[in-house]
Amino acid sequence: MIREQIEAKLRAAFEPAYLEVVDESYRHNVPAGSESHFKVVLVSDRFVGERFLTRHRSIYGVLSEELADAYTPWRYILTR
């Protein structure tokens, strides 16, 4: 459920050329079904000319509600 919310918000905010949201909670010491750890690969022209930190903050701003209860390491935030 959280994965779908994250994906929907990111699609609406950034119109990505490519988006992958992977629930990696199973790789961590959390109860089954926790939805607490995610990997996101996001490619969007909206990030052209922006520094990595600015991209990172933009995404965190969009997902502030979801991030209140989850740990989400953003590994890949790219432009085309």
trRosetta pair geometry for C-beta under 8 A, 3 or more apart (Angstrom, degrees):
i j d omega theta_ij theta_ji phi_ij phi_ji
1 4 6.0 -57 -153 34 29 109
1 5 6.7 28 150 -17 63 106
1 35 6.9 -65 52 -72 75 173
2 5 5.5 -55 -150 36 37 114
2 6 6.3 39 152 -21 68 103
2 23 7.8 107 74 -99 99 115
2 35 4.3 135 33 156 127 135
2 38 7.9 -130 118 -56 110 132
2 66 5.9 130 -163 -144 99 107
2 69 7.8 -122 -113 86 143 113
2 70 6.5 147 168 -61 150 143
3 6 5.8 -53 -149 35 30 112
3 7 6.3 29 154 -17 64 108
3 21 5.3 158 -163 123 85 118
3 22 7.9 4 -134 -143 126 8
3 23 5.1 -75 -71 -53 131 107
3 35 6.5 -119 -31 -140 86 113
3 38 6.7 165 -104 -111 82 124
4 7 5.7 -53 -145 38 31 112
4 8 6.2 32 156 -20 65 107
5 8 5.9 -55 -145 37 29 110
5 9 6.3 24 159 -15 64 108
5 66 6.0 170 106 -85 119 126
6 9 6.1 -61 -149 39 26 107
6 10 6.2 20 158 -14 64 112
6 21 5.2 154 99 -144 118 152
6 38 6.5 47 48 -167 178 172
6 40 7.3 -118 155 -89 129 124
6 63 6.1 28 -126 -119 83 127
6 66 5.5 144 -80 180 89 172
6 72 7.8 173 -124 -115 145 147
7 10 6.0 -61 -145 40 27 107
7 11 6.2 28 158 -20 65 108
7 19 6.4 128 -143 137 83 129
7 21 4.7 -129 -71 15 92 142
8 11 5.9 -55 -146 36 28 111
8 12 6.4 24 158 -16 63 109
9 12 5.9 -58 -147 39 30 109
9 13 6.1 16 161 -10 66 115
9 62 5.4 153 153 157 112 106
9 63 6.0 137 100 -84 146 76
9 66 7.5 -157 23 -12 152 134
10 13 6.0 -62 -138 44 28 104
10 14 5.7 -26 -179 26 67 116
10 16 6.6 10 142 -22 99 128
10 19 5.9 151 112 -140 125 138
10 21 7.3 156 25 -61 146 124
10 40 7.3 -176 -89 -155 163 133
10 42 6.1 -110 -176 -110 133 131
10 59 7.1 14 -111 -135 101 95
10 62 6.7 116 -89 116 56 146
10 63 7.5 0 -62 -58 89 114
11 14 7.3 -79 -122 54 13 76
11 15 7.1 56 -175 -96 53 33
11 16 6.4 -83 -109 21 57 97
11 19 6.2 -113 -77 13 81 167
13 58 7.8 167 150 159 128 97
13 62 4.6 -57 -47 -117 172 145
14 19 8.0 131 80 -83 117 122
14 42 6.4 34 100 -179 159 124
14 44 4.3 -69 165 -100 108 167
14 46 5.0 -130 -148 35 76 144
14 47 7.7 16 -151 -36 119 94
14 58 7.8 103 -83 133 112 123
14 59 7.8 -7 -48 -92 141 84
14 62 7.8 -83 -31 -42 99 168
15 44 6.4 114 76 -139 60 110
15 45 7.8 -33 91 41 103 92
15 46 6.8 117 48 -33 89 119
16 19 4.2 106 76 -51 152 102
16 42 5.4 -103 -108 -158 139 77
16 43 5.8 100 -167 66 97 54
16 44 4.5 -76 -106 -73 64 96
17 43 4.8 -60 61 106 97 103
17 44 6.4 170 3 -96 79 41
17 45 7.0 84 -33 -26 113 84
17 80 5.4 45 19 -73 162 117
18 41 6.8 -35 125 123 105 100
18 42 7.4 171 92 -149 68 27
18 43 4.1 32 46 36 97 117
19 40 7.7 -26 -161 -165 78 88
19 41 7.1 161 -152 88 31 66
19 42 5.5 17 -113 -112 78 70
19 43 7.5 -136 -62 31 52 68
20 39 7.7 -14 115 109 97 89
20 40 7.0 159 85 -154 60 42
20 41 4.2 15 48 47 105 104
20 42 7.9 -141 35 -62 60 50
21 38 6.0 -13 -169 -170 85 123
21 39 7.6 160 -155 81 39 51
21 40 5.4 -3 -106 -106 71 81
22 38 6.5 146 75 -159 48 67
22 39 4.5 -10 59 56 105 97
22 40 7.7 -167 23 -73 70 38
23 26 7.5 76 124 -6 89 90
23 35 5.8 -56 -134 -119 126 69
23 37 7.3 97 -169 78 56 62
23 38 5.9 -38 -103 -101 47 78
24 27 4.9 -27 173 22 88 121
24 28 7.2 79 126 -15 81 101
24 37 4.7 -74 80 114 84 104
24 38 6.4 146 19 -114 87 21
24 39 5.3 63 -24 -17 129 99
25 28 5.9 -72 -160 40 45 106
25 30 5.5 -72 -172 65 96 131
25 33 7.9 -27 102 120 146 5
25 34 4.7 -169 -171 66 142 98
25 35 5.8 -94 -33 -82 151 18
25 36 5.0 99 -113 39 113 74
25 37 4.7 147 -85 36 56 88
25 38 7.9 -5 -43 -59 83 58
26 32 7.6 32 -105 -123 80 69
27 37 6.9 -102 57 92 93 145
28 36 7.0 -101 73 82 141 110
28 37 5.1 112 -4 -12 141 152
30 34 4.1 -52 139 0 125 167
30 36 5.2 -148 -147 37 172 140
30 37 7.3 168 7 -10 143 108
31 34 5.2 123 66 -63 71 104
34 37 7.9 39 95 4 115 80
35 38 7.9 19 -171 -59 68 101
35 70 6.8 -58 134 -102 72 120
36 69 7.4 -96 -116 142 80 73
36 70 5.1 -168 -149 -130 46 71
36 71 5.8 34 156 23 84 85
37 70 7.1 -173 -64 -172 27 90
37 71 5.3 -12 -96 76 74 95
37 72 7.2 166 -148 -90 39 46
37 73 7.6 7 -160 8 87 91
38 70 6.5 24 -2 163 107 135
38 72 4.7 -9 54 -121 99 92
38 73 7.9 -177 78 38 54 57
39 73 6.9 -14 -102 74 65 87
39 75 5.8 -10 -151 13 92 124
40 59 7.5 164 101 -170 155 148
40 72 6.9 28 -11 -179 116 110
40 74 5.6 -31 57 -122 110 74
40 75 7.3 156 57 31 56 75
40 76 7.2 -148 104 58 57 76
40 77 7.7 29 106 -75 104 82
41 75 7.3 -34 -80 75 72 94
41 76 4.3 6 -120 76 74 129
41 78 7.7 -4 -171 13 77 111
42 59 7.0 158 36 -98 162 134
42 74 7.9 -35 17 -153 115 106
42 76 7.0 159 28 105 57 77
42 77 5.4 1 63 -121 101 66
42 78 7.1 164 89 31 53 67
43 78 4.7 -21 -106 80 78 99
43 79 6.9 97 -160 -156 73 10
43 80 5.9 87 169 -73 111 67
44 47 5.3 97 77 -4 87 98
44 78 7.9 128 22 84 55 53
44 79 6.9 -58 78 -112 43 57
44 80 7.9 -69 148 -29 4 86
45 48 5.5 -10 -170 -22 61 115
45 79 6.3 72 -113 -151 37 91
45 80 6.1 -22 -75 9 78 110
46 50 8.0 1 132 -1 62 138
46 58 8.0 -168 129 152 119 159
47 50 5.0 -95 -161 45 61 117
47 55 4.9 33 -131 -106 119 117
47 58 7.9 -160 -95 48 88 151
47 77 6.5 175 -115 154 160 91
47 78 7.0 152 77 130 148 18
47 79 4.7 -143 83 -71 97 90
48 79 4.8 106 -79 -133 65 147
50 54 4.4 -122 -175 89 104 126
50 55 5.2 128 112 -57 123 83
50 58 7.6 1 171 -16 161 139
51 54 4.7 94 57 6 78 104
51 55 7.2 -141 97 -5 41 87
52 55 5.6 -56 -152 35 34 113
52 56 6.2 37 152 -23 67 107
52 77 6.7 126 -145 69 74 115
53 56 5.4 -51 -146 35 33 117
53 57 6.3 32 155 -18 65 105
54 57 5.8 -53 -146 37 30 110
54 58 6.4 37 152 -25 63 104
55 58 5.7 -55 -153 31 30 115
55 59 6.7 24 154 -14 64 105
55 77 4.4 153 138 134 133 137
56 59 6.1 -61 -155 37 29 107
56 60 6.4 24 152 -15 65 110
56 74 5.8 170 -123 67 86 148
56 77 6.4 -168 -71 14 63 161
57 60 5.6 -55 -142 41 33 111
57 61 6.2 41 155 -26 65 104
58 61 5.8 -54 -154 30 28 114
58 62 6.8 24 152 -15 62 105
59 62 5.8 -55 -152 36 35 109
59 63 6.2 0 160 10 69 114
59 74 6.2 115 84 -101 152 151
59 77 6.7 -121 -26 -110 143 136
60 63 6.2 -75 -138 57 28 90
60 64 6.6 65 158 -77 65 70
60 67 6.3 2 -146 -25 77 167
61 64 6.2 -10 -154 -42 29 106
63 66 4.6 -53 -172 48 91 112
63 67 5.2 91 123 -27 95 102
63 72 7.3 -38 124 50 148 165
64 67 5.9 -61 -140 41 26 109
64 68 6.9 46 156 -41 60 94
65 68 6.0 -42 -164 4 31 116
66 69 7.1 -82 -172 47 38 87
66 70 5.8 -20 156 23 77 128
66 72 7.6 46 120 -35 105 146
67 70 5.8 -85 -121 60 37 86
67 72 5.9 -88 -108 20 90 123
74 77 5.7 17 162 -40 119 113
